[in-house]
Amino acid sequence: MDMSKFKAMFLTESAEHLRSMSTLLTALEGQPQNREGIDALFREAHSIKGMAASMGYERMARLAHHLEDTLDGFRKQGEISPAAVGRLLSGVDLLEDLREDISDNLPERDIAEFIEQGPDHPAVAGEQTPEPPAAGGALHVALSLQDNVVAPAVRLLLIVKQLEVLGAVEQLSPDLEELSAAGRDHRQLQLRLKTGLTPRDIEQAFADYPEISQLRVAATAPAAATRGQDRRRDDRRRGDRRQQGVAGATVRVDTALLDRFINLTGELVTNRHRLQTALGAQNWRELNEGLGQLGKLVQSLHGQVLQVRMTPVGSITERLPRVVRDLCRKNGKDVQLLIEGAEIELDRTILEEMADPLMHLVRNAVDHGIVEQGTIQLRIWRERSHVQIQIQDDGRGIDPQKIRQRAVEKGLLSARQAQALRTAEVLQLICRPGFSTTEQVTETSGRGVGMDVVKAAVEKLGGILLIDSTLGRGSRITMQLPLSVAIIRVLLLECDGKLLALPLSRILQTRQIERQELRRSGKQLLIQLKDETLPLLSLRKILGMPVPPAAARISLVVMKLFGRKVGLAVDRLVGHREVFVKKLPPPFDRLRGSNGGAVLGDGQVVFILDVQSFLERRR
Amino acid sequence: MAKRVLIVDDAQFMRELLRDIFEQAGWHVVGEAENGKRAVEQFQLLKPDLVTMDIVMPLRSGIDALSDIIAAKPDARVVMCSALGQESMMMEAVKAGAKDFIVKPFQPEQVLRIAARAML
């Protein structure tokens, strides 16, 4: 029987059950007498056992059975001890490791040690065992590069050369000849490294390598002496794994929604016949009506496809309590994470992009914000056309003076420039690339995600990142995100004969004004709107287009740039459109100032401008 | 003490762009060269900590200049600069001893990160 297609399903479903167990256990630590929770856990373990057994994954089944038995005992008691929760969490971690082994086509690892421990043995996570040096052994190194790395084969070659400094490279796959061959797009490699160094040493050597998306170093002959270091590495790898986005390659769809799709398809088929018949009979009126109906059907289809993509935020927040718990254990802190609004739905793409940044923000709050004890509030709520995600902690807050100092130290600003900044601007400085020093990137803060990446992720989605902090009281980070990225409404405008688009979500209002309404303050032109005075900027000037002599009437777009309201003068306002955003292909995706392009109804391609990003790149 | 870099590229605006990037981050740009021959001369004369080397240049290519420099000083730190699509040349350069590479168009963060890493 062909088990391979079942394997994919097994992997997806078991991952869900394991995540659920992790969440349930973390909650049970605070509520040891929650019978329903223990029952639910028991059922999850039971399901995993059944699936693993039917697929022939003997060790996974046996371990799940062991956990199921343990849970059965607690079910009868009606409560569960914290020590037991800790051990069960380790058990779940081990099940996840086994699942990874299965996913990587490796033999299932040994579980005897865990099972021998007995039900009340305290959790082994976070033990500070000193690392014994590897006994002149060999390490197995496997790594893969990020998708966006240019010249990946060359990058891999450089990495191999670096490894050659650390030990003797053997069994390189793909080998040097294959790597050097033109036209191959190698992004992964494996090798054996003969060295006296520990896996930890190797991992640290490549700590500052954002090009690497995954790095696995394993001792090939684990002796009893190396068990301690294996355990710490496993902890880190599990931490990394927990970081990875939950949104997988599949999605759960409501069957009612699927039924609507089937109905819609039926109507489209009918509509096509209608159009064909009308064309054949040269019945233009009928053809026109048929096209009108087609328009409505397409709109309906759009809407429903978007619905399928909407997923609750809970899918990326559910693993956070466990992460906070583990961090607290490791650092001896006591932090409570409150989550509100996890049921709010967002487009999948947005959730996928925000998964890592959100994790980073929470880790930051635990690592740097809170000193010993505190609370982190994660709130999600919907506004008319946005979703707000806010993380607030009651920790020590950010010290603007320290930020100013560091900025001057790093050569980002002169001392005088630093002093001249307002607090809000100072706080935004932490989002500059490379701002965090290596001392700050602790073992727990993970690889390659800094505030600059968080800000970039938010802005790439057309959102806004706001940082607020009071020294001694806490910090608050708010991310405002659009509901959907696939289809957005834009304002089409013309500048120097070129058609451009601005996301409607960033626009406050549009107006026609007379030149005589303008005021002047030194060199800056101003416009008075109701009770506000706004500076006038010229989009032509910003984009480097020639600036014509002044016209009598000016088309104005009012929007916020860098937190302030401005009036943007354009040649002509064309209208609103709803467009499907297309990401720009590399290398255009590295251009700052545009988040993508769109194809209009008449086939024209327009760039969707991100004016703030454009101005930032000039600063 | 500021780190010293030699910038090699046949396009003047490219050299200025890189000079800007390095100087803003506190590096000392000790010199520039517009072809491979000058690059080797300047390297011998100025003894920089780091060299950024364009791959395609008149008179003597970046790869040949790289080989000369490595022959003279095997632990020299040379970072190659290339455009997209010159992968096979970059491969050659790495085999010849280049420490790393950056691809145009340059992002300042990327340049500085790779330069910092090359200095380790």
HADDOCK unambig.tbl for C-alpha pairs under 7 A between the chains (distance, minus, plus):
assign (segid A and resid 151 and name CA) (segid B and resid 87 and name CA) 5.75 0.50 0.50
assign (segid A and resid 154 and name CA) (segid B and resid 90 and name CA) 6.77 0.50 0.50
assign (segid A and resid 154 and name CA) (segid B and resid 91 and name CA) 5.36 0.50 0.50
assign (segid A and resid 158 and name CA) (segid B and resid 94 and name CA) 6.90 0.50 0.50
assign (segid A and resid 180 and name CA) (segid B and resid 91 and name CA) 6.78 0.50 0.50
assign (segid A and resid 182 and name CA) (segid B and resid 88 and name CA) 6.39 0.50 0.50
assign (segid A and resid 411 and name CA) (segid B and resid 24 and name CA) 6.96 0.50 0.50
assign (segid A and resid 411 and name CA) (segid B and resid 25 and name CA) 5.70 0.50 0.50
assign (segid A and resid 411 and name CA) (segid B and resid 26 and name CA) 6.60 0.50 0.50
assign (segid A and resid 433 and name CA) (segid B and resid 109 and name CA) 6.67 0.50 0.50
